[in-house]
Amino acid sequence: MNEQLTAALAAEEAAIYAYGVIGVNFDSDGDRTEARSAEQAHRQRRDYLVTTLTDPPASPAGYELPFPVTDRADALRLAIQVEDGVAQAWRPVLPVTTNADRGTALAAMVDAAVRATRWRRSAGVTPVTLPFPGRPQS
């Protein structure tokens, strides 16, 4: 179970970093508010994981983004990719957890999928939803 939780922690930490870049590339209050809310949700999940893991790894000093983010379109594309990645990181936690821990993992995966859907809608990306959130897309 630690391996799956550690992967989820890494995804949450990467999301926190990415939202720092995403937010500064939005010029509307609505987008910035949504980005701040998403970052806060990822911080809460990260904190949960840090307290759940018996020996959480240290987070890296920085991250390399998958592409340059210089405008709103790039920021939206990154937000979608980040949320899809977080959902994918939480999905393997489901079969190795029970009770409240499984509920937390499911909520984290669903929350990320919902945020990805909102970002897709904002970006005009179709389809807006994925048929199986958390499953790697081919």
C-alpha positions as CSV (number, residue, x, y, z in Angstrom):
1,M,0.0,0.0,0.0
2,N,2.9,2.4,0.7
3,E,4.0,2.2,-2.9
4,Q,0.6,3.4,-4.2
5,L,0.3,6.1,-1.5
6,T,3.8,7.3,-2.3
7,A,2.8,7.6,-6.0
8,A,-0.3,9.5,-5.1
9,L,1.8,11.8,-2.9
10,A,4.2,12.5,-5.8
11,A,1.3,13.4,-8.0
12,E,-0.2,15.7,-5.4
13,E,3.1,17.5,-4.9
14,A,3.6,17.9,-8.7
15,A,0.1,19.3,-8.9
16,I,0.8,21.9,-6.2
17,Y,3.9,23.0,-8.1
18,A,2.0,23.1,-11.5
19,Y,-0.8,25.2,-10.1
20,G,1.7,27.9,-9.2
21,V,2.6,28.1,-12.8
22,I,-1.0,27.7,-14.1
23,G,-2.5,30.4,-11.9
24,V,-0.1,33.1,-13.0
25,N,-1.0,32.5,-16.6
26,F,-4.7,33.2,-16.1
27,D,-6.0,36.7,-16.5
28,S,-9.6,36.2,-15.3
29,D,-10.6,36.2,-11.6
30,G,-12.7,33.1,-12.3
31,D,-9.8,31.1,-13.6
32,R,-7.5,32.3,-10.9
33,T,-10.0,31.4,-8.2
34,E,-10.5,27.9,-9.7
35,A,-6.7,27.4,-9.8
36,R,-6.3,28.5,-6.2
37,S,-9.1,26.2,-5.1
38,A,-7.5,23.3,-7.0
39,E,-4.1,24.0,-5.4
40,Q,-5.7,24.1,-2.0
41,A,-7.4,20.7,-2.6
42,H,-4.1,19.2,-3.6
43,R,-2.4,20.6,-0.5
44,Q,-5.0,19.0,1.7
45,R,-4.6,15.6,-0.1
46,R,-0.8,16.0,0.2
47,D,-1.1,16.7,3.9
48,Y,-3.4,13.6,4.4
49,L,-0.8,11.4,2.6
50,V,2.1,12.8,4.6
51,T,0.3,11.9,7.8
52,T,-0.8,8.5,6.5
53,L,2.6,7.3,5.2
54,T,4.9,5.9,7.9
55,D,8.0,7.3,6.1
56,P,7.0,9.8,3.4
57,P,9.8,10.6,1.0
58,A,11.1,14.1,0.8
59,S,9.6,16.1,-2.0
60,P,11.9,17.3,-4.8
61,A,13.1,20.9,-4.8
62,G,11.5,21.5,-8.2
63,Y,9.7,19.9,-11.1
64,E,10.2,20.0,-14.8
65,L,6.9,20.9,-16.6
66,P,6.0,18.8,-19.7
67,F,5.9,21.9,-21.9
68,P,6.4,25.6,-21.6
69,V,3.4,27.5,-20.1
70,T,3.2,31.0,-21.5
71,D,-0.5,31.7,-21.8
72,R,-4.0,30.7,-20.8
73,A,-4.3,27.9,-23.4
74,D,-1.0,26.4,-22.1
75,A,-2.2,26.7,-18.5
76,L,-5.5,25.0,-19.3
77,R,-3.7,22.2,-21.1
78,L,-1.4,21.7,-18.1
79,A,-4.3,21.8,-15.7
80,I,-6.0,19.1,-17.6
81,Q,-2.9,17.0,-17.7
82,V,-2.2,17.5,-14.0
83,E,-5.7,16.5,-13.0
84,D,-5.7,13.4,-15.2
85,G,-2.4,12.4,-13.7
86,V,-3.6,12.9,-10.2
87,A,-6.7,10.7,-11.0
88,Q,-4.4,8.1,-12.5
89,A,-2.2,8.2,-9.4
90,W,-5.1,7.6,-7.0
91,R,-6.8,4.8,-8.9
92,P,-4.2,2.1,-7.8
93,V,-4.8,3.1,-4.2
94,L,-8.4,1.9,-4.4
95,P,-7.8,-1.9,-4.4
96,V,-5.2,-1.7,-1.6
97,T,-7.3,0.3,0.9
98,T,-10.5,-0.3,2.9
99,N,-13.1,1.7,4.7
100,A,-12.3,5.4,5.2
101,D,-8.9,5.2,3.4
102,R,-10.7,3.8,0.3
103,G,-13.3,6.5,0.6
104,T,-10.5,9.1,0.7
105,A,-8.8,7.6,-2.3
106,L,-12.1,7.5,-4.3
107,A,-12.9,11.1,-3.4
108,A,-9.4,12.2,-4.5
109,M,-9.8,10.4,-7.8
110,V,-13.3,11.7,-8.5
111,D,-12.3,15.3,-7.4
112,A,-9.4,15.3,-9.9
113,A,-11.6,13.9,-12.6
114,V,-14.2,16.6,-12.0
115,R,-11.6,19.4,-12.0
116,A,-10.2,18.0,-15.3
117,T,-13.7,18.1,-16.7
118,R,-14.1,21.7,-15.7
119,W,-10.7,22.6,-17.3
120,R,-11.6,20.8,-20.5
121,R,-14.9,22.7,-20.7
122,S,-13.0,26.0,-20.1
123,A,-10.5,25.1,-22.8
124,G,-13.2,23.9,-25.3
125,V,-11.7,20.4,-25.4
126,T,-13.9,17.5,-26.4
127,P,-14.8,15.1,-25.2
128,V,-15.3,17.0,-21.9
129,T,-15.3,13.8,-19.8
130,L,-13.3,10.6,-19.9
131,P,-15.2,7.3,-19.9
132,F,-13.0,5.8,-17.1
133,P,-11.4,8.5,-15.0
134,G,-8.1,7.5,-13.6
135,R,-7.4,5.0,-16.3
136,P,-4.4,5.9,-18.5
137,Q,-5.7,7.0,-21.9
138,S,-4.2,5.5,-25.0
